Amino acid sequence: MPQLSIVQLVELTARALKRAGASRAMAQAAAQALVVAEAEGLSGHGLSRVALYCRHLREGRALGKAKPKVVRRKGATALVDAGGGLAFLACAMAVKEAIARAKRYGVSFVGITNSHHMGALAYHLAPVAQAGVVGLAFSTSPSAINAWGGKHAFYGTNPIAAVFPRSGAEPVVVDLSLTEVTRGKIMVYAKEDKPIPVGWAVDNDGSPTTDAKAALTGSLNAIGGVKGAALALMVEVLCVALTGAAFSFENDSYFEPGNKPRIGHAILAIDPAALAGSDAYFSRLEIMINTMLRDEGVRLPGARRQKLTAAAHTNGLQIADAQIAELLALAGKKSV
Amino acid sequence: MPQLSIVQLVELTARALKRAGASRAMAQAAAQALVVAEAEGLSGHGLSRVALYCRHLREGRALGKAKPKVVRRKGATALVDAGGGLAFLACAMAVKEAIARAKRYGVSFVGITNSHHMGALAYHLAPVAQAGVVGLAFSTSPSAINAWGGKHAFYGTNPIAAVFPRSGAEPVVVDLSLTEVTRGKIMVYAKEDKPIPVGWAVDNDGSPTTDAKAALTGSLNAIGGVKGAALALMVEVLCVALTGAAFSFENDSYFEPGNKPRIGHAILAIDPAALAGSDAYFSRLEIMINTMLRDEGVRLPGARRQKLTAAAHTNGLQIADAQIAELLALAGKKSV
């Protein structure tokens, strides 16, 4: 497995995306996000997505020449239209608006409409934490979870992310989808002909199943069943009803031929200076973290990603031969 | 079981709370909330709590003469100090601030510090939906969930609630705690000497257990394990680090002698008029609901509560004899 630097990987990925039709800025923003996810150990949102993005750009499901625009500003809120392009430029624009408005008004809420797959959700919040601001992010995705009691996939995996800046340390990073497990995990069980635990998925009749193959034709369970489904509904309203985007059930799967997804995302930013004040916030947060870590075995959310990223910046990343070959082919290059 | 009207029950409950030391306004606000929860079928947050509130008022863990105050206002945010009283007047004050600020700035975030048990969380958001505004609420509680990987209860049950106003129909209401099940449910299993399913709780060594009795000396599992624990962390920061309240792990159990809880809550309000606009919001939301309900077996979150409440307003509520006797004793009355 060849070892490549972050810079080399970003360059190669950006070249592949440009070749598929993305503008220089869009390609650069997407490449950066995908390589960071790979570095963080989130390979499902990393280089494995490059081929998919290229296909969507070629098929016009993602518009390579789209330029995101702030289409509405009101007080502490704004709405960004991604113009049907890849999500990353639009998310960066939304985050910039969110930080500025949170600093001015104490809190801000920025919606993004007409967008596409946003990758690892917490990635977008890094500048929020950098600015000393608390950030939350929400997104929908093509449907994966049944409405509670139903037979058909209705909600997306609908991730929720949050960053909590610390004084003199890396921020606490929360990033999770609302499904009990990923579809990828169930595929591994199906391949090995192993039963899955109760509670992971339902079959295409909406009934709980331990048959991995039946689960793959059905839907994923939300965390806590009815509770996670309710949280998924909340994410749909925040990302879609408020922004005018398309609901999860209106999105075709990314992996089959289909429509422009018109995904919605939302960013919430809160300036700790606004309420009890920055001093109270930073000192209370450290007390929480110190108490938490006194219980042996507890690790801080986000710490693993941060460690892996730091190592990747120093040592580069080992990338499987097949992955490199795919990237080179997409980039139209013979070698790195 | 006697049948009492909502009005009778509120009067009786308010009298009990006043007798324990609550001001007229505090007693009235708390009684209203407890009886509504009872009417909604949420008996765990209903009349069963009256005796506990009275005890806390008598012991000074909740201050009956406290007057909540807005102690800070900045742009779209505000901070309410509950003054150590019961939560309900402070929450109502915070919600009023949140609605006004959301109407003006598009979004608002209001923290509440120095508070007490807030009952059924979604209750507080009813005026938000009434004003045509989207509302979310968060609260901590005395610790119940281990930090992921830990041995000791650290986070509260940390409920999340949301209301989504509809055009010409009751709002959609989401209201859930982040534990897989309630402690009460495990107590039923322990009483019947039945094993609990894997995933509900851990023993006092932090290990998964199916022994209901071991679970009761341990901690509750969060929905989705590590995921729900991360959401619980998010709720702690929003309700406590930002407001200066006490963390869940700093609260003594309500059911044993202990400290003033100094609980934190947070209200987020978003005006649909601010982003894609009210028309887009209401029409998109109805499309979501109609599509959802086409899948047989699906019911709308909040619908059951609304139906039960409507019935209670018409028919009154059947209350167990022992519960009535307790209320009468607390209120110092011989009969209703």
HADDOCK unambig.tbl for C-alpha pairs under 7 A between the chains (distance, minus, plus):
assign (segid A and resid 72 and name CA) (segid B and resid 275 and name CA) 6.72 0.50 0.50
assign (segid A and resid 74 and name CA) (segid B and resid 105 and name CA) 6.61 0.50 0.50
assign (segid A and resid 74 and name CA) (segid B and resid 106 and name CA) 6.37 0.50 0.50
assign (segid A and resid 74 and name CA) (segid B and resid 274 and name CA) 6.00 0.50 0.50
assign (segid A and resid 75 and name CA) (segid B and resid 105 and name CA) 4.32 0.50 0.50
assign (segid A and resid 75 and name CA) (segid B and resid 106 and name CA) 6.06 0.50 0.50
assign (segid A and resid 76 and name CA) (segid B and resid 105 and name CA) 5.22 0.50 0.50
assign (segid A and resid 76 and name CA) (segid B and resid 106 and name CA) 5.97 0.50 0.50
assign (segid A and resid 76 and name CA) (segid B and resid 107 and name CA) 6.17 0.50 0.50
assign (segid A and resid 77 and name CA) (segid B and resid 106 and name CA) 5.68 0.50 0.50
assign (segid A and resid 77 and name CA) (segid B and resid 107 and name CA) 6.52 0.50 0.50
assign (segid A and resid 77 and name CA) (segid B and resid 274 and name CA) 6.77 0.50 0.50
assign (segid A and resid 77 and name CA) (segid B and resid 275 and name CA) 6.98 0.50 0.50
assign (segid A and resid 78 and name CA) (segid B and resid 275 and name CA) 6.38 0.50 0.50
assign (segid A and resid 79 and name CA) (segid B and resid 275 and name CA) 5.71 0.50 0.50
assign (segid A and resid 105 and name CA) (segid B and resid 74 and name CA) 6.61 0.50 0.50
assign (segid A and resid 105 and name CA) (segid B and resid 75 and name CA) 4.31 0.50 0.50
assign (segid A and resid 105 and name CA) (segid B and resid 76 and name CA) 5.21 0.50 0.50
assign (segid A and resid 106 and name CA) (segid B and resid 74 and name CA) 6.38 0.50 0.50
assign (segid A and resid 106 and name CA) (segid B and resid 75 and name CA) 6.07 0.50 0.50
assign (segid A and resid 106 and name CA) (segid B and resid 76 and name CA) 5.97 0.50 0.50
assign (segid A and resid 106 and name CA) (segid B and resid 77 and name CA) 5.70 0.50 0.50
assign (segid A and resid 107 and name CA) (segid B and resid 76 and name CA) 6.15 0.50 0.50
assign (segid A and resid 107 and name CA) (segid B and resid 77 and name CA) 6.51 0.50 0.50
assign (segid A and resid 107 and name CA) (segid B and resid 108 and name CA) 6.45 0.50 0.50
assign (segid A and resid 107 and name CA) (segid B and resid 109 and name CA) 6.42 0.50 0.50
assign (segid A and resid 108 and name CA) (segid B and resid 107 and name CA) 6.46 0.50 0.50
assign (segid A and resid 109 and name CA) (segid B and resid 107 and name CA) 6.42 0.50 0.50
assign (segid A and resid 147 and name CA) (segid B and resid 292 and name CA) 6.73 0.50 0.50
assign (segid A and resid 147 and name CA) (segid B and resid 298 and name CA) 6.42 0.50 0.50
assign (segid A and resid 148 and name CA) (segid B and resid 298 and name CA) 5.86 0.50 0.50
assign (segid A and resid 149 and name CA) (segid B and resid 297 and name CA) 5.01 0.50 0.50
assign (segid A and resid 149 and name CA) (segid B and resid 298 and name CA) 4.74 0.50 0.50
assign (segid A and resid 150 and name CA) (segid B and resid 295 and name CA) 5.49 0.50 0.50
assign (segid A and resid 150 and name CA) (segid B and resid 296 and name CA) 6.13 0.50 0.50
assign (segid A and resid 150 and name CA) (segid B and resid 297 and name CA) 5.47 0.50 0.50
assign (segid A and resid 150 and name CA) (segid B and resid 298 and name CA) 5.11 0.50 0.50
assign (segid A and resid 151 and name CA) (segid B and resid 295 and name CA) 6.59 0.50 0.50
assign (segid A and resid 174 and name CA) (segid B and resid 230 and name CA) 6.11 0.50 0.50
assign (segid A and resid 176 and name CA) (segid B and resid 227 and name CA) 6.24 0.50 0.50
assign (segid A and resid 180 and name CA) (segid B and resid 224 and name CA) 5.72 0.50 0.50
assign (segid A and resid 223 and name CA) (segid B and resid 223 and name CA) 5.38 0.50 0.50
assign (segid A and resid 223 and name CA) (segid B and resid 224 and name CA) 4.51 0.50 0.50
assign (segid A and resid 224 and name CA) (segid B and resid 180 and name CA) 5.72 0.50 0.50
assign (segid A and resid 224 and name CA) (segid B and resid 223 and name CA) 4.52 0.50 0.50
assign (segid A and resid 224 and name CA) (segid B and resid 224 and name CA) 6.02 0.50 0.50
assign (segid A and resid 227 and name CA) (segid B and resid 176 and name CA) 6.24 0.50 0.50
assign (segid A and resid 230 and name CA) (segid B and resid 174 and name CA) 6.12 0.50 0.50
assign (segid A and resid 241 and name CA) (segid B and resid 280 and name CA) 6.92 0.50 0.50
assign (segid A and resid 241 and name CA) (segid B and resid 281 and name CA) 4.68 0.50 0.50
assign (segid A and resid 241 and name CA) (segid B and resid 284 and name CA) 5.22 0.50 0.50
assign (segid A and resid 241 and name CA) (segid B and resid 285 and name CA) 5.65 0.50 0.50
assign (segid A and resid 242 and name CA) (segid B and resid 272 and name CA) 5.82 0.50 0.50
assign (segid A and resid 242 and name CA) (segid B and resid 275 and name CA) 6.14 0.50 0.50
assign (segid A and resid 242 and name CA) (segid B and resid 276 and name CA) 5.81 0.50 0.50
assign (segid A and resid 242 and name CA) (segid B and resid 281 and name CA) 5.30 0.50 0.50
assign (segid A and resid 243 and name CA) (segid B and resid 275 and name CA) 5.97 0.50 0.50
assign (segid A and resid 243 and name CA) (segid B and resid 276 and name CA) 4.81 0.50 0.50
assign (segid A and resid 244 and name CA) (segid B and resid 276 and name CA) 5.61 0.50 0.50
assign (segid A and resid 244 and name CA) (segid B and resid 280 and name CA) 6.05 0.50 0.50
assign (segid A and resid 272 and name CA) (segid B and resid 242 and name CA) 5.82 0.50 0.50
assign (segid A and resid 274 and name CA) (segid B and resid 74 and name CA) 5.98 0.50 0.50
assign (segid A and resid 274 and name CA) (segid B and resid 77 and name CA) 6.76 0.50 0.50
assign (segid A and resid 275 and name CA) (segid B and resid 72 and name CA) 6.72 0.50 0.50
assign (segid A and resid 275 and name CA) (segid B and resid 77 and name CA) 6.98 0.50 0.50
assign (segid A and resid 275 and name CA) (segid B and resid 78 and name CA) 6.37 0.50 0.50
assign (segid A and resid 275 and name CA) (segid B and resid 79 and name CA) 5.71 0.50 0.50
assign (segid A and resid 275 and name CA) (segid B and resid 242 and name CA) 6.13 0.50 0.50
assign (segid A and resid 275 and name CA) (segid B and resid 243 and name CA) 5.97 0.50 0.50
assign (segid A and resid 276 and name CA) (segid B and resid 242 and name CA) 5.81 0.50 0.50
assign (segid A and resid 276 and name CA) (segid B and resid 243 and name CA) 4.81 0.50 0.50
assign (segid A and resid 276 and name CA) (segid B and resid 244 and name CA) 5.61 0.50 0.50
assign (segid A and resid 280 and name CA) (segid B and resid 241 and name CA) 6.92 0.50 0.50
assign (segid A and resid 280 and name CA) (segid B and resid 244 and name CA) 6.05 0.50 0.50
assign (segid A and resid 281 and name CA) (segid B and resid 241 and name CA) 4.67 0.50 0.50
assign (segid A and resid 281 and name CA) (segid B and resid 242 and name CA) 5.29 0.50 0.50
assign (segid A and resid 284 and name CA) (segid B and resid 241 and name CA) 5.21 0.50 0.50
assign (segid A and resid 285 and name CA) (segid B and resid 241 and name CA) 5.64 0.50 0.50
assign (segid A and resid 292 and name CA) (segid B and resid 147 and name CA) 6.71 0.50 0.50
assign (segid A and resid 295 and name CA) (segid B and resid 150 and name CA) 5.47 0.50 0.50
assign (segid A and resid 295 and name CA) (segid B and resid 151 and name CA) 6.57 0.50 0.50
assign (segid A and resid 296 and name CA) (segid B and resid 150 and name CA) 6.13 0.50 0.50
assign (segid A and resid 297 and name CA) (segid B and resid 149 and name CA) 5.01 0.50 0.50
assign (segid A and resid 297 and name CA) (segid B and resid 150 and name CA) 5.47 0.50 0.50
assign (segid A and resid 298 and name CA) (segid B and resid 147 and name CA) 6.42 0.50 0.50
assign (segid A and resid 298 and name CA) (segid B and resid 148 and name CA) 5.84 0.50 0.50
assign (segid A and resid 298 and name CA) (segid B and resid 149 and name CA) 4.72 0.50 0.50
assign (segid A and resid 298 and name CA) (segid B and resid 150 and name CA) 5.09 0.50 0.50
